[in-house]
């Protein structure tokens, strides 16, 4: 399917979805409340079959945080971007997609560790790189100050 056909198919399943055309991929933006169901729809609809999550990135925005999911169908050789923005930065929450794509497990833990987005219902939501007990803050947030640098 080309991008226009993908857009038509996705909108036929849920006309309320917000889809825009990016330079390479269609970008589907959803609310946190719609993220999990939309992800299931994208994976389980046979004409779409987005069975491969090949990238998951967390972004710190001015008023919220965002996660960008790059999805591909290995069966149909098409790809899409799915974005979900948290309600705010202070309590950045999104539902996990580990039950849909197993590759999300470590990606979500990395985003939690470095950006501070908590993925609700994640099976093991804890820091993956930084010291769980001693580290304060999230290094990829714009307001982060590094008090952990050792000076000589």
C-alpha positions in Angstrom: 0.0 0.0 0.0 1.2 3.5 -0.7 0.7 6.3 1.8 -2.7 7.4 0.4 -4.1 3.9 0.5 -2.8 3.5 4.1 -4.4 6.7 5.1 -7.8 5.7 3.5 -7.6 2.2 5.2 -6.8 3.6 8.6 -9.5 6.3 8.4 -12.0 3.7 7.4 -11.3 1.9 10.6 -11.4 5.0 12.8 -12.4 8.3 11.1 -11.5 10.3 14.2 -7.8 9.7 13.9 -5.5 12.6 13.0 -3.2 11.6 10.1 -0.7 13.9 8.4 1.8 13.3 5.6 5.4 13.5 6.6 8.4 13.6 4.3 8.7 9.8 4.3 5.9 8.3 6.4 2.4 9.0 7.3 2.2 10.3 10.9 -0.7 9.3 13.1 -1.1 11.4 16.2 -3.3 10.0 19.1 -4.2 10.9 22.6 -2.8 8.8 25.5 -6.3 7.3 25.9 -6.4 6.1 22.3 -2.8 4.9 22.0 -3.2 1.3 23.1 -6.3 0.6 21.1 -4.9 2.3 18.0 -1.7 0.3 18.3 -3.7 -2.9 18.5 -5.8 -1.8 15.5 -2.6 -1.1 13.5 -1.1 -4.5 14.3 -4.2 -6.7 14.1 -5.9 -5.4 11.0 -4.7 -7.9 8.3 -4.4 -5.3 5.5 -2.1 -3.2 7.8 -0.3 -5.8 9.8 2.2 -3.4 11.6 4.0 -6.3 13.3 7.4 -4.6 13.8 8.2 -1.7 16.1 11.6 -0.7 14.8 12.1 2.5 16.8 10.6 4.1 19.9 11.8 7.6 20.9 10.9 9.9 23.7 10.9 13.7 23.3 10.7 16.5 25.8 8.5 19.3 24.6 7.8 22.6 26.2 4.6 21.7 27.9 4.5 17.8 27.6 6.5 14.8 26.6 5.9 12.7 23.5 6.7 9.2 22.3 7.3 8.5 18.6 6.7 4.9 17.4 8.1 3.8 14.0 6.1 0.8 12.8 6.6 -1.5 9.8 4.6 -4.3 8.3 7.1 -7.1 7.4 4.2 -8.7 5.5 3.2 -5.7 3.3 6.5 -3.6 3.4 4.9 -0.4 4.5 5.7 1.8 7.4 4.0 4.5 9.6 4.8 6.8 12.5 2.5 6.8 15.5 2.9 9.7 18.0 1.4 10.1 21.5 1.8 13.2 23.6 1.4 13.1 27.4 -1.0 15.4 29.2 1.9 17.2 30.9 5.6 17.0 31.8 5.3 16.6 35.6 3.3 13.4 35.4 4.2 12.1 32.0 2.2 8.9 31.5 1.4 6.7 28.5 0.2 3.1 28.4 2.7 0.5 27.5 2.7 -1.3 24.2 4.9 -4.2 25.4 1.9 -6.6 25.1 1.6 -5.6 21.4 5.3 -5.4 20.4 7.8 -7.2 22.7 10.6 -4.9 21.3 8.9 -2.0 23.3 10.1 -3.5 26.6 13.6 -2.1 26.7 12.8 0.9 24.5 10.1 2.1 27.0 12.5 1.5 29.9 15.1 3.6 28.2 12.6 6.4 27.6 11.6 6.2 31.2 15.2 6.4 32.4 16.3 9.2 30.2 13.2 11.3 29.5 11.0 10.4 32.5 7.9 9.1 30.8 6.2 6.3 32.8 4.5 3.6 30.8 1.5 2.3 32.8 1.1 -1.5 33.0 4.7 -2.0 31.9 5.9 -5.4 33.3 9.2 -4.0 34.6 9.1 -0.2 34.8 12.5 0.7 36.3 15.7 2.5 35.2 17.8 0.6 32.8 21.0 2.6 32.5 21.2 5.0 35.4 21.6 4.0 39.1 18.1 3.4 40.4 18.8 4.5 43.9 21.1 7.5 43.5 20.3 9.2 40.2 18.1 12.2 40.3 16.3 13.5 37.2 16.1 12.6 33.6 19.2 13.5 31.5 17.4 14.1 28.2 14.9 16.6 29.6 15.6 20.2 28.6 15.6 21.4 32.2 18.1 18.8 33.4 21.2 19.9 35.3 23.9 17.4 35.8 25.0 17.2 39.4 26.7 13.9 38.8 29.8 15.2 37.0 33.0 14.5 38.9 35.4 17.4 38.7 39.1 17.2 39.5 
